[in-house]
Amino acid sequence: MAIFQGQPISETSSNIYVIIAEDIRHFGTTALPQSLGFLPLGSDAGLFSSPFCGIHGLRVSFGEFSAESSFLKENGDMAWTLLLVAGFFEIVWATLLKFTDGFTRVWPSIGTVVAMGISMVCLAFALRAIPMGTAYAVWTGIGAVGTVILGIVLFDEPKNAVRLVCLAMIIAGIAGLKLSSTS
C-alpha cells in the first residue's frame, strides 16, 4: 500500500501522495480511480480539486498501467483507426502549413497547430498498442503520400512516372508494416 512518511496515505495529513506499483496491482487499473476516494482531499489539494480531476472525474494514467492502454491492446483495430486518423491530420497540417506563409496568416496557422495537436494525440494513443517503429513509419508514410497527392492536385506539382512509382512503394511499405504487425 502506498505510504507517505511511513503512514498509509489514507492516514496522512499531507496533500502530496505517492501511488506505487503495489497500489496499482492491489486495486487494478480500472478500480484505482474509485479506490482513491479514501484520499483526504481538501480545498488546497491542487490538481485533484480541479474540475477535470477529483474523486468524481479523476483519470489515472500510470504509463503501462493505464486503463486505456489495456483497452487499446485488446482492440488493435481501434489503435490502427487512431493511427489512420493521426495520418489524416498529418496530411491536413502539412497542407495547411503551405497556406500559413511562414505562420504570418492567422487562420491557416491556427488550423495547422490544431491539426498537429490532433495528429500527435491520436499517434500517442495508437502507440499504446502498435510498436513505435511501425506506428511512426505508417504515420509518416500516410502523411507523405497524402501531401504528395494533394501537392499534385492543389499546387500543380509534377506527376511523373518516377513520383508515382515512389508513392506506390510507400503505400506497399505501409501495407507491409500493417500486415506484419502483431497488434
C-alpha positions in Angstrom: 0.0 0.0 0.0 1.3 3.5 -0.8 2.7 5.3 2.1 3.7 8.9 2.9 6.3 9.4 5.7 5.7 5.9 7.0 1.9 6.1 7.1 -0.7 4.7 4.7 -1.7 7.6 2.5 -5.3 7.5 3.8 -4.0 8.4 7.3 -1.6 11.3 6.4 -2.3 15.0 6.7 -0.3 15.9 3.6 -1.7 16.7 0.2 1.2 15.0 -1.5 0.6 11.4 -2.2 2.7 8.7 -3.9 1.0 5.9 -5.7 3.3 3.0 -6.3 3.0 -0.1 -8.5 1.8 -2.1 -5.5 -1.3 0.1 -5.2 -2.0 -0.5 -8.9 -1.5 -4.2 -8.5 -3.7 -4.2 -5.4 -6.6 -2.1 -6.8 -6.1 -2.8 -10.5 -6.0 -0.2 -13.2 -9.8 0.2 -13.6 -10.6 0.2 -9.9 -7.8 2.6 -8.8 -9.7 5.8 -9.5 -12.7 4.7 -7.4 -10.3 3.4 -4.8 -8.6 6.8 -4.5 -11.8 8.1 -2.8 -10.1 7.5 0.6 -7.6 10.3 0.0 -8.3 13.3 2.3 -8.7 15.9 -0.4 -9.2 19.4 0.9 -9.6 22.7 -0.9 -5.9 23.1 -1.2 -5.4 19.7 -2.8 -4.2 21.3 -6.0 -4.7 19.2 -9.2 -7.1 16.8 -7.5 -9.6 19.5 -6.8 -9.7 20.9 -10.3 -12.9 20.4 -12.3 -11.1 17.9 -14.5 -9.9 15.7 -11.7 -11.2 14.9 -8.2 -13.0 11.9 -6.8 -15.7 12.1 -9.5 -13.6 12.9 -12.5 -10.2 11.5 -11.7 -8.5 9.9 -14.7 -5.5 7.9 -13.7 -2.7 7.1 -16.1 0.5 5.4 -14.9 2.1 4.7 -18.3 1.9 1.0 -18.9 -0.7 0.6 -16.1 -3.2 2.9 -17.9 -6.8 1.5 -18.2 -7.0 3.0 -21.7 -3.8 1.1 -22.6 -5.3 -2.3 -21.9 -8.4 -1.3 -23.9 -6.3 -0.4 -27.0 -4.2 -3.6 -26.7 -7.3 -5.7 -26.6 -8.8 -3.8 -29.5 -6.0 -3.5 -32.0 -8.3 -2.3 -34.7 -9.1 0.8 -32.6 -5.3 1.6 -32.4 -5.0 1.3 -36.2 -8.0 3.5 -36.7 -6.4 6.1 -34.4 -3.2 5.8 -36.4 -5.1 6.4 -39.7 -6.8 9.5 -38.1 -3.4 10.7 -37.0 -2.1 10.2 -40.5 -5.0 12.1 -42.0 -4.4 15.0 -39.7 -0.8 15.0 -40.6 -1.9 15.5 -44.2 -4.1 18.3 -43.0 -1.4 20.2 -41.1 1.2 19.7 -43.7 -1.1 21.1 -46.4 -2.3 23.9 -44.2 1.4 24.8 -43.5 1.7 25.8 -47.1 -1.1 28.4 -46.5 0.4 29.9 -43.3 3.0 31.9 -45.2 5.6 31.2 -42.5 3.0 31.5 -39.8 2.1 35.0 -40.7 -1.5 34.2 -41.6 -3.6 33.7 -38.5 -6.3 31.2 -39.5 -4.2 28.8 -41.5 -1.6 28.9 -38.7 -4.3 28.1 -36.1 -5.6 25.3 -38.3 -2.1 23.9 -38.7 -1.4 23.9 -34.9 -4.8 22.3 -34.1 -4.3 19.6 -36.8 -0.8 19.0 -35.4 -2.2 18.6 -31.9 -4.9 16.2 -33.1 -2.4 14.2 -35.1 0.0 13.9 -32.2 -2.7 12.9 -29.7 -4.0 10.2 -32.0 -0.5 9.0 -32.7 0.3 8.9 -28.9 -2.8 6.8 -28.2 -2.0 4.4 -31.1 1.5 3.9 -29.8 0.0 2.2 -26.7 -0.8 -0.8 -28.8 1.2 -0.6 -32.0 5.0 -0.9 -31.9 6.7 2.6 -32.1 8.7 1.9 -35.3 5.7 0.6 -37.1 3.4 3.3 -36.0 5.8 6.1 -36.8 6.6 4.7 -40.2 2.9 4.3 -41.1 2.1 7.7 -39.8 4.8 9.5 -41.8 4.0 7.3 -44.8 0.4 8.3 -44.8 1.4 11.9 -44.4 3.9 11.7 -47.2 1.6 10.0 -49.6 -1.3 12.3 -48.8 0.7 15.5 -49.1 2.3 14.4 -52.4 -1.1 13.7 -53.8 -2.5 17.0 -52.5 0.5 18.8 -53.9 -0.2 17.3 -57.3 -3.9 18.1 -57.1 -3.9 21.5 -55.4 -0.5 23.0 -56.3 0.2 21.6 -59.7 3.3 19.7 -58.6 4.7 17.3 -61.2 3.2 13.9 -61.5 5.7 11.9 -63.5 6.2 8.1 -63.5 9.0 8.1 -61.0 7.0 10.0 -58.4 4.0 7.7 -58.8 6.2 4.6 -58.6 7.7 6.0 -55.4 4.3 6.7 -54.0 3.3 3.1 -54.8 6.4 1.8 -52.9 5.5 3.9 -49.9 1.9 2.5 -49.9 3.3 -1.0 -50.3 5.6 -0.4 -47.3 2.7 0.9 -45.2 0.6 -2.2 -46.2 3.6 -4.5 -45.4 4.1 -2.9 -42.0 0.4 -3.3 -41.2 0.3 -6.9 -42.4 3.4 -7.9 -40.4 2.3 -6.1 -37.2 1.4 -8.2 -34.2 -1.3 -5.9 -32.9 
